[in-house]
Every structure is written in structure tokens, then in C-alpha cells.
Amino acid sequence: MQYRELGDSGVEVSEVGFGAWVVGTDWWGDRSDADAVDMVEYALDQGVTYFDTGDVYGHGRSEELMGEALAEHRDEVTVSTKIGYDFYNNPQAGHGELPKDLTPSYVREAVDKSLDRLDMDYVDVLYLHNANVDEVTDEVLETLYDLRDEGRFDALGWALGPSIGWLAEGDRAVELDFDVVQTVFNLLEQTPGNHFIDTIREEGSDTSLVARVPHSSGLLNKQVTPDTELGEGDHRAHRPDQWFETGWEKVEKLSFLERDGARTMGQATIQWLLANDDVASVTPTFRTRDDIDEWAAAPETPPLSDEEFDRVADLYADDFGIDRDDGMNPEDFRTSVGGDDLVDAGVVPAPSGDD
């Protein structure tokens, strides 16, 4: 395992992190609390030191379990959590998105409650969880900076999601010199990751990226195949069927990235992301010890060659040569500013008649 710094915060993360949104929830297969703690301890043994959770995951249960699992290793690990969803006053309806609260008083209270559940004096990274750009006011920022000065967290991040898009939010985080932006980023879904890399470089910012969903919901690690039946409670089932159908064809065209005995497709996808210096860490969804063994070892596998990078770029530019709707079009990317961010980024064309 190798390690990188988040921005210029001094906070170090393992290049492969542990996304704990599946700990304390059944959104990607059910597991016992003991199994979840065992997975965390095993990941530690493989050199994983970055653990990313959130207060809304299991309505606090993920934080409690992560705190329990990491209690004896606090000085050895980097822990992040997320705040912003008000699950205290709103019941969870399936996988639906809960109301958010980013008022200064709520932010402060949410941080305190997260630290209580984690049984920690501070977290290394605090993320705003899927906050809209207009919700992060000057008053919210002042509260966050005060909390940082008080030692409640070290690095400040903005987690983007759950859907693809959020360009205005990521750009704003870079402009404000947040230490880290967490976003969906993988070989099949290169927007908005590539866009934020461009923004970071244009702004001369020290912001780092953390790439989530690096295996594109199981396609790029071949855990979702044409024979896979996703259960009703499986979070991946929100993807349209045609997205998986075209995805399998795209993965076949990327098979050249595998090197028998030296690099799996799942490892190649992580290597592709880590080739960007702006990407500090990748947080795959670990389901088994075998997953941890494979993906934690990804930084030690052969890096992609220039020729392989060029082939990936050519395939992506041509939409992998697949001329049909995959059910997840750029026009449907999420935007909080009426699509202006998507137009400005060149993701979608300007409306007819606009200059």
C-alpha cells in the first residue's frame, strides 16, 4: 500500500480506502455487525488506513461500528465522516434521499453527535454530504472553519452525489480550496472526475479528489455480469437495465487492461484512477476478504502504459462504439443551477438560441 496527502492539509490517506457506507446498512448485501468489524480489521492488516463513513449510513450505526473497530488503532488511521442529512427528524423511506439541514446550529450539533458515536475527539476529514451549492452559505463556512479551529476535524471535504453531475458543487469546493472533493469517478463514468481535475489545475488549487464507485457498481470488477440478479434491496438496482447491458459490452472492450496473473480488471481500474496525481484515494466497496486482498494490492500491480491510456481515451471519446441509449445520458446529469454548469463544462450543448 502507498499513501497520499489530501490537499495541503497534512492528512494522509491510503491510496485504497474503505468505503463504510455498507457497514451498518443492507444496501449492498446484508452482513452481521461482527462480519463488518472483521472486514475493517482485515483491511487494516492489508495496509488500508483510510476509512470513510457518514452519519446517515444506518442512521448512525455505521459510525458506531467503525468507532468500535478502530478504537485500538486511532493513531494509525485516517477517519472521515459526513454530515448534512437530517435523519434525526425524518424516517428513511427505502433508498430515498432524506431532507438536508445545513444551518450552522445543525452542523455543529451533527458533528458533535458523530464524534459521540465514533467515540473520537475529532475526525481527520469532515465532508458536507451531498450539499447543494446554495446551501453552503458564508455562515455555514464560518461554522465549519470555527469547528476546524476548535480541533473537531483536520481536513474539510465536500462529498458529491448520489447521482452523476454536481459540477457546480465540485467547482465551488475547488474555488473555496476545500481539501478534498469526493465524487463518482471510473473508467465508464469519467465525468465529473475529469472535469474537476481540469478545474483544480485551472484554479491552481491544492484540492484532492477521492474517487468513489471506482468499479462502476460492480461492472468493472466483473461482480455484476449478465447472469446477476440484483435483489430488490440492492442499492445497485437503481441503475437502468440498459445501463448494465451496454456496460457489459464496454467492459469487454476494456479487457486489454487485464494482465493474466499480474493485474486484474478490478486492479486496472484503480491503477487508472491513481495515475492522476490529483486523486488521493479510491474507495471501492469491499464485500469479502478476497475483495480486500485484490484491491488493496492494486497500487503494487503494473501501472498502465501510455498506449493503454490512449486506447481508453479513444474508446471513451467514441462511447465505446455503442450507438444506443444506456439510460444514463448527460442531459439527465444532476444540476442545482438549471444546467448552466453542464453547459459551461461542455457536457451538454447550450439551448438553441443561446450565445
KARAKA-V228493 format. One record per pair of residues at least 12 apart in sequence whose ideal C-beta (glycine too) atoms are under 7 Angstrom apart, sorted by the first residue. I is the first residue (numbers start at 1). J is the second residue. Records with the same first field share a line. If there is no record, write none. Layout:
BEGIN
I: J + J
END
This chain:
BEGIN
1: 14 + 15 + 16 + 47 + 48 + 296 + 299
2: 15 + 299
3: 15
4: 280 + 281
5: 280
6: 125 + 155 + 179 + 180 + 208 + 280
7: 155 + 179 + 180 + 206 + 207 + 208
8: 206
9: 154 + 155 + 179
11: 78 + 124 + 125 + 154 + 155
12: 78
13: 50 + 78 + 280 + 281
14: 47 + 48 + 49 + 50 + 281
15: 274 + 281 + 282 + 299
16: 48 + 270 + 281 + 282 + 284 + 295 + 296 + 298 + 299
17: 48 + 50 + 51 + 52 + 281 + 282 + 283
18: 40 + 43 + 48 + 50 + 51 + 52 + 283 + 286
19: 52 + 212 + 283 + 284 + 285
20: 51 + 52 + 53 + 57 + 62 + 66
21: 54 + 57 + 62
22: 285
23: 36 + 53 + 57 + 62 + 65 + 66
24: 36 + 57 + 58 + 61 + 62 + 65
25: 57 + 58 + 62
26: 233
27: 95 + 235
28: 234 + 235 + 285 + 287
29: 287
33: 65
36: 65
37: 65 + 68 + 69
39: 286
40: 66 + 69 + 70
41: 69
42: 289 + 292
43: 286 + 292 + 296
44: 73
46: 292 + 293 + 296
47: 296
48: 296
49: 76 + 77 + 78
50: 78 + 281
51: 66 + 70 + 77 + 79
52: 80 + 283
53: 66 + 81
54: 81 + 82 + 129
55: 81 + 82 + 83 + 110 + 114
56: 85 + 87 + 98 + 129
59: 87 + 92
60: 117
63: 81 + 114 + 117 + 118
64: 117
66: 118
67: 117 + 118 + 119 + 120
71: 119
74: 120
78: 124 + 125
79: 118 + 120 + 123 + 124
80: 123 + 124 + 125 + 127 + 157
81: 114 + 118 + 123 + 126
82: 127 + 129 + 159
83: 107 + 110 + 111 + 114 + 126 + 129
84: 100 + 102 + 128 + 129 + 130 + 131
85: 98 + 100 + 129
86: 98 + 99 + 100 + 101 + 106
95: 235 + 238
97: 162
100: 131 + 135
102: 131 + 135 + 136 + 140
104: 139 + 140 + 143
107: 140 + 143 + 144
108: 143 + 147
111: 126 + 147 + 152
115: 152
122: 151 + 152 + 153 + 154
123: 153
124: 153 + 154 + 155
125: 153 + 155 + 157 + 180
126: 153 + 156 + 157
127: 157 + 158 + 159 + 182
128: 158 + 159
129: 159
130: 159 + 160 + 161 + 162
131: 158 + 169
132: 169 + 336
133: 168 + 169 + 172 + 336 + 337
134: 336
136: 172
144: 156
155: 179 + 180
156: 178 + 179
157: 178 + 179 + 180 + 181 + 182
158: 173 + 178 + 181
159: 182
160: 181 + 182 + 183
161: 184
163: 334
164: 184 + 189 + 328 + 333 + 334
165: 192 + 333 + 334 + 335
166: 192 + 334
167: 192 + 195 + 341 + 342 + 345
168: 335 + 336 + 337 + 341
170: 183 + 192 + 196
171: 199 + 341
173: 207
174: 196 + 199 + 200 + 203 + 205 + 207
175: 203
177: 205 + 206 + 207
178: 207
179: 207 + 208
180: 207 + 208 + 210 + 280
181: 196 + 207 + 209
182: 210 + 212
183: 196 + 209 + 211 + 212
184: 212 + 213
185: 209 + 211 + 214 + 273
186: 213 + 214 + 215 + 216 + 220 + 269
187: 220 + 254 + 269 + 272 + 312
188: 216 + 219 + 220 + 247 + 250
189: 216
190: 316
191: 347
193: 209 + 211
195: 345
196: 209
197: 276 + 278
200: 278
208: 278 + 280
209: 278 + 279 + 280
210: 280 + 281 + 283
211: 273 + 279 + 282
212: 283
214: 269 + 270 + 273 + 282 + 284
215: 266 + 269 + 284
216: 247
217: 236 + 239
218: 236
219: 247 + 251
220: 251 + 265 + 266 + 269
221: 265 + 266
222: 265
224: 236 + 244
226: 248
240: 327 + 328
242: 325 + 326 + 327
243: 326 + 327 + 328
246: 322 + 324 + 326
249: 320 + 322
250: 320 + 322
253: 315 + 320
256: 308 + 311
257: 304 + 308
259: 302
262: 301 + 302
263: 301 + 302
264: 294
266: 294 + 295
267: 294 + 295 + 297 + 298 + 301
268: 304
270: 282 + 295 + 298
271: 298 + 301 + 303 + 304
272: 304 + 312
274: 299
275: 303 + 304
330: 342 + 347 + 348
331: 348
333: 347
END
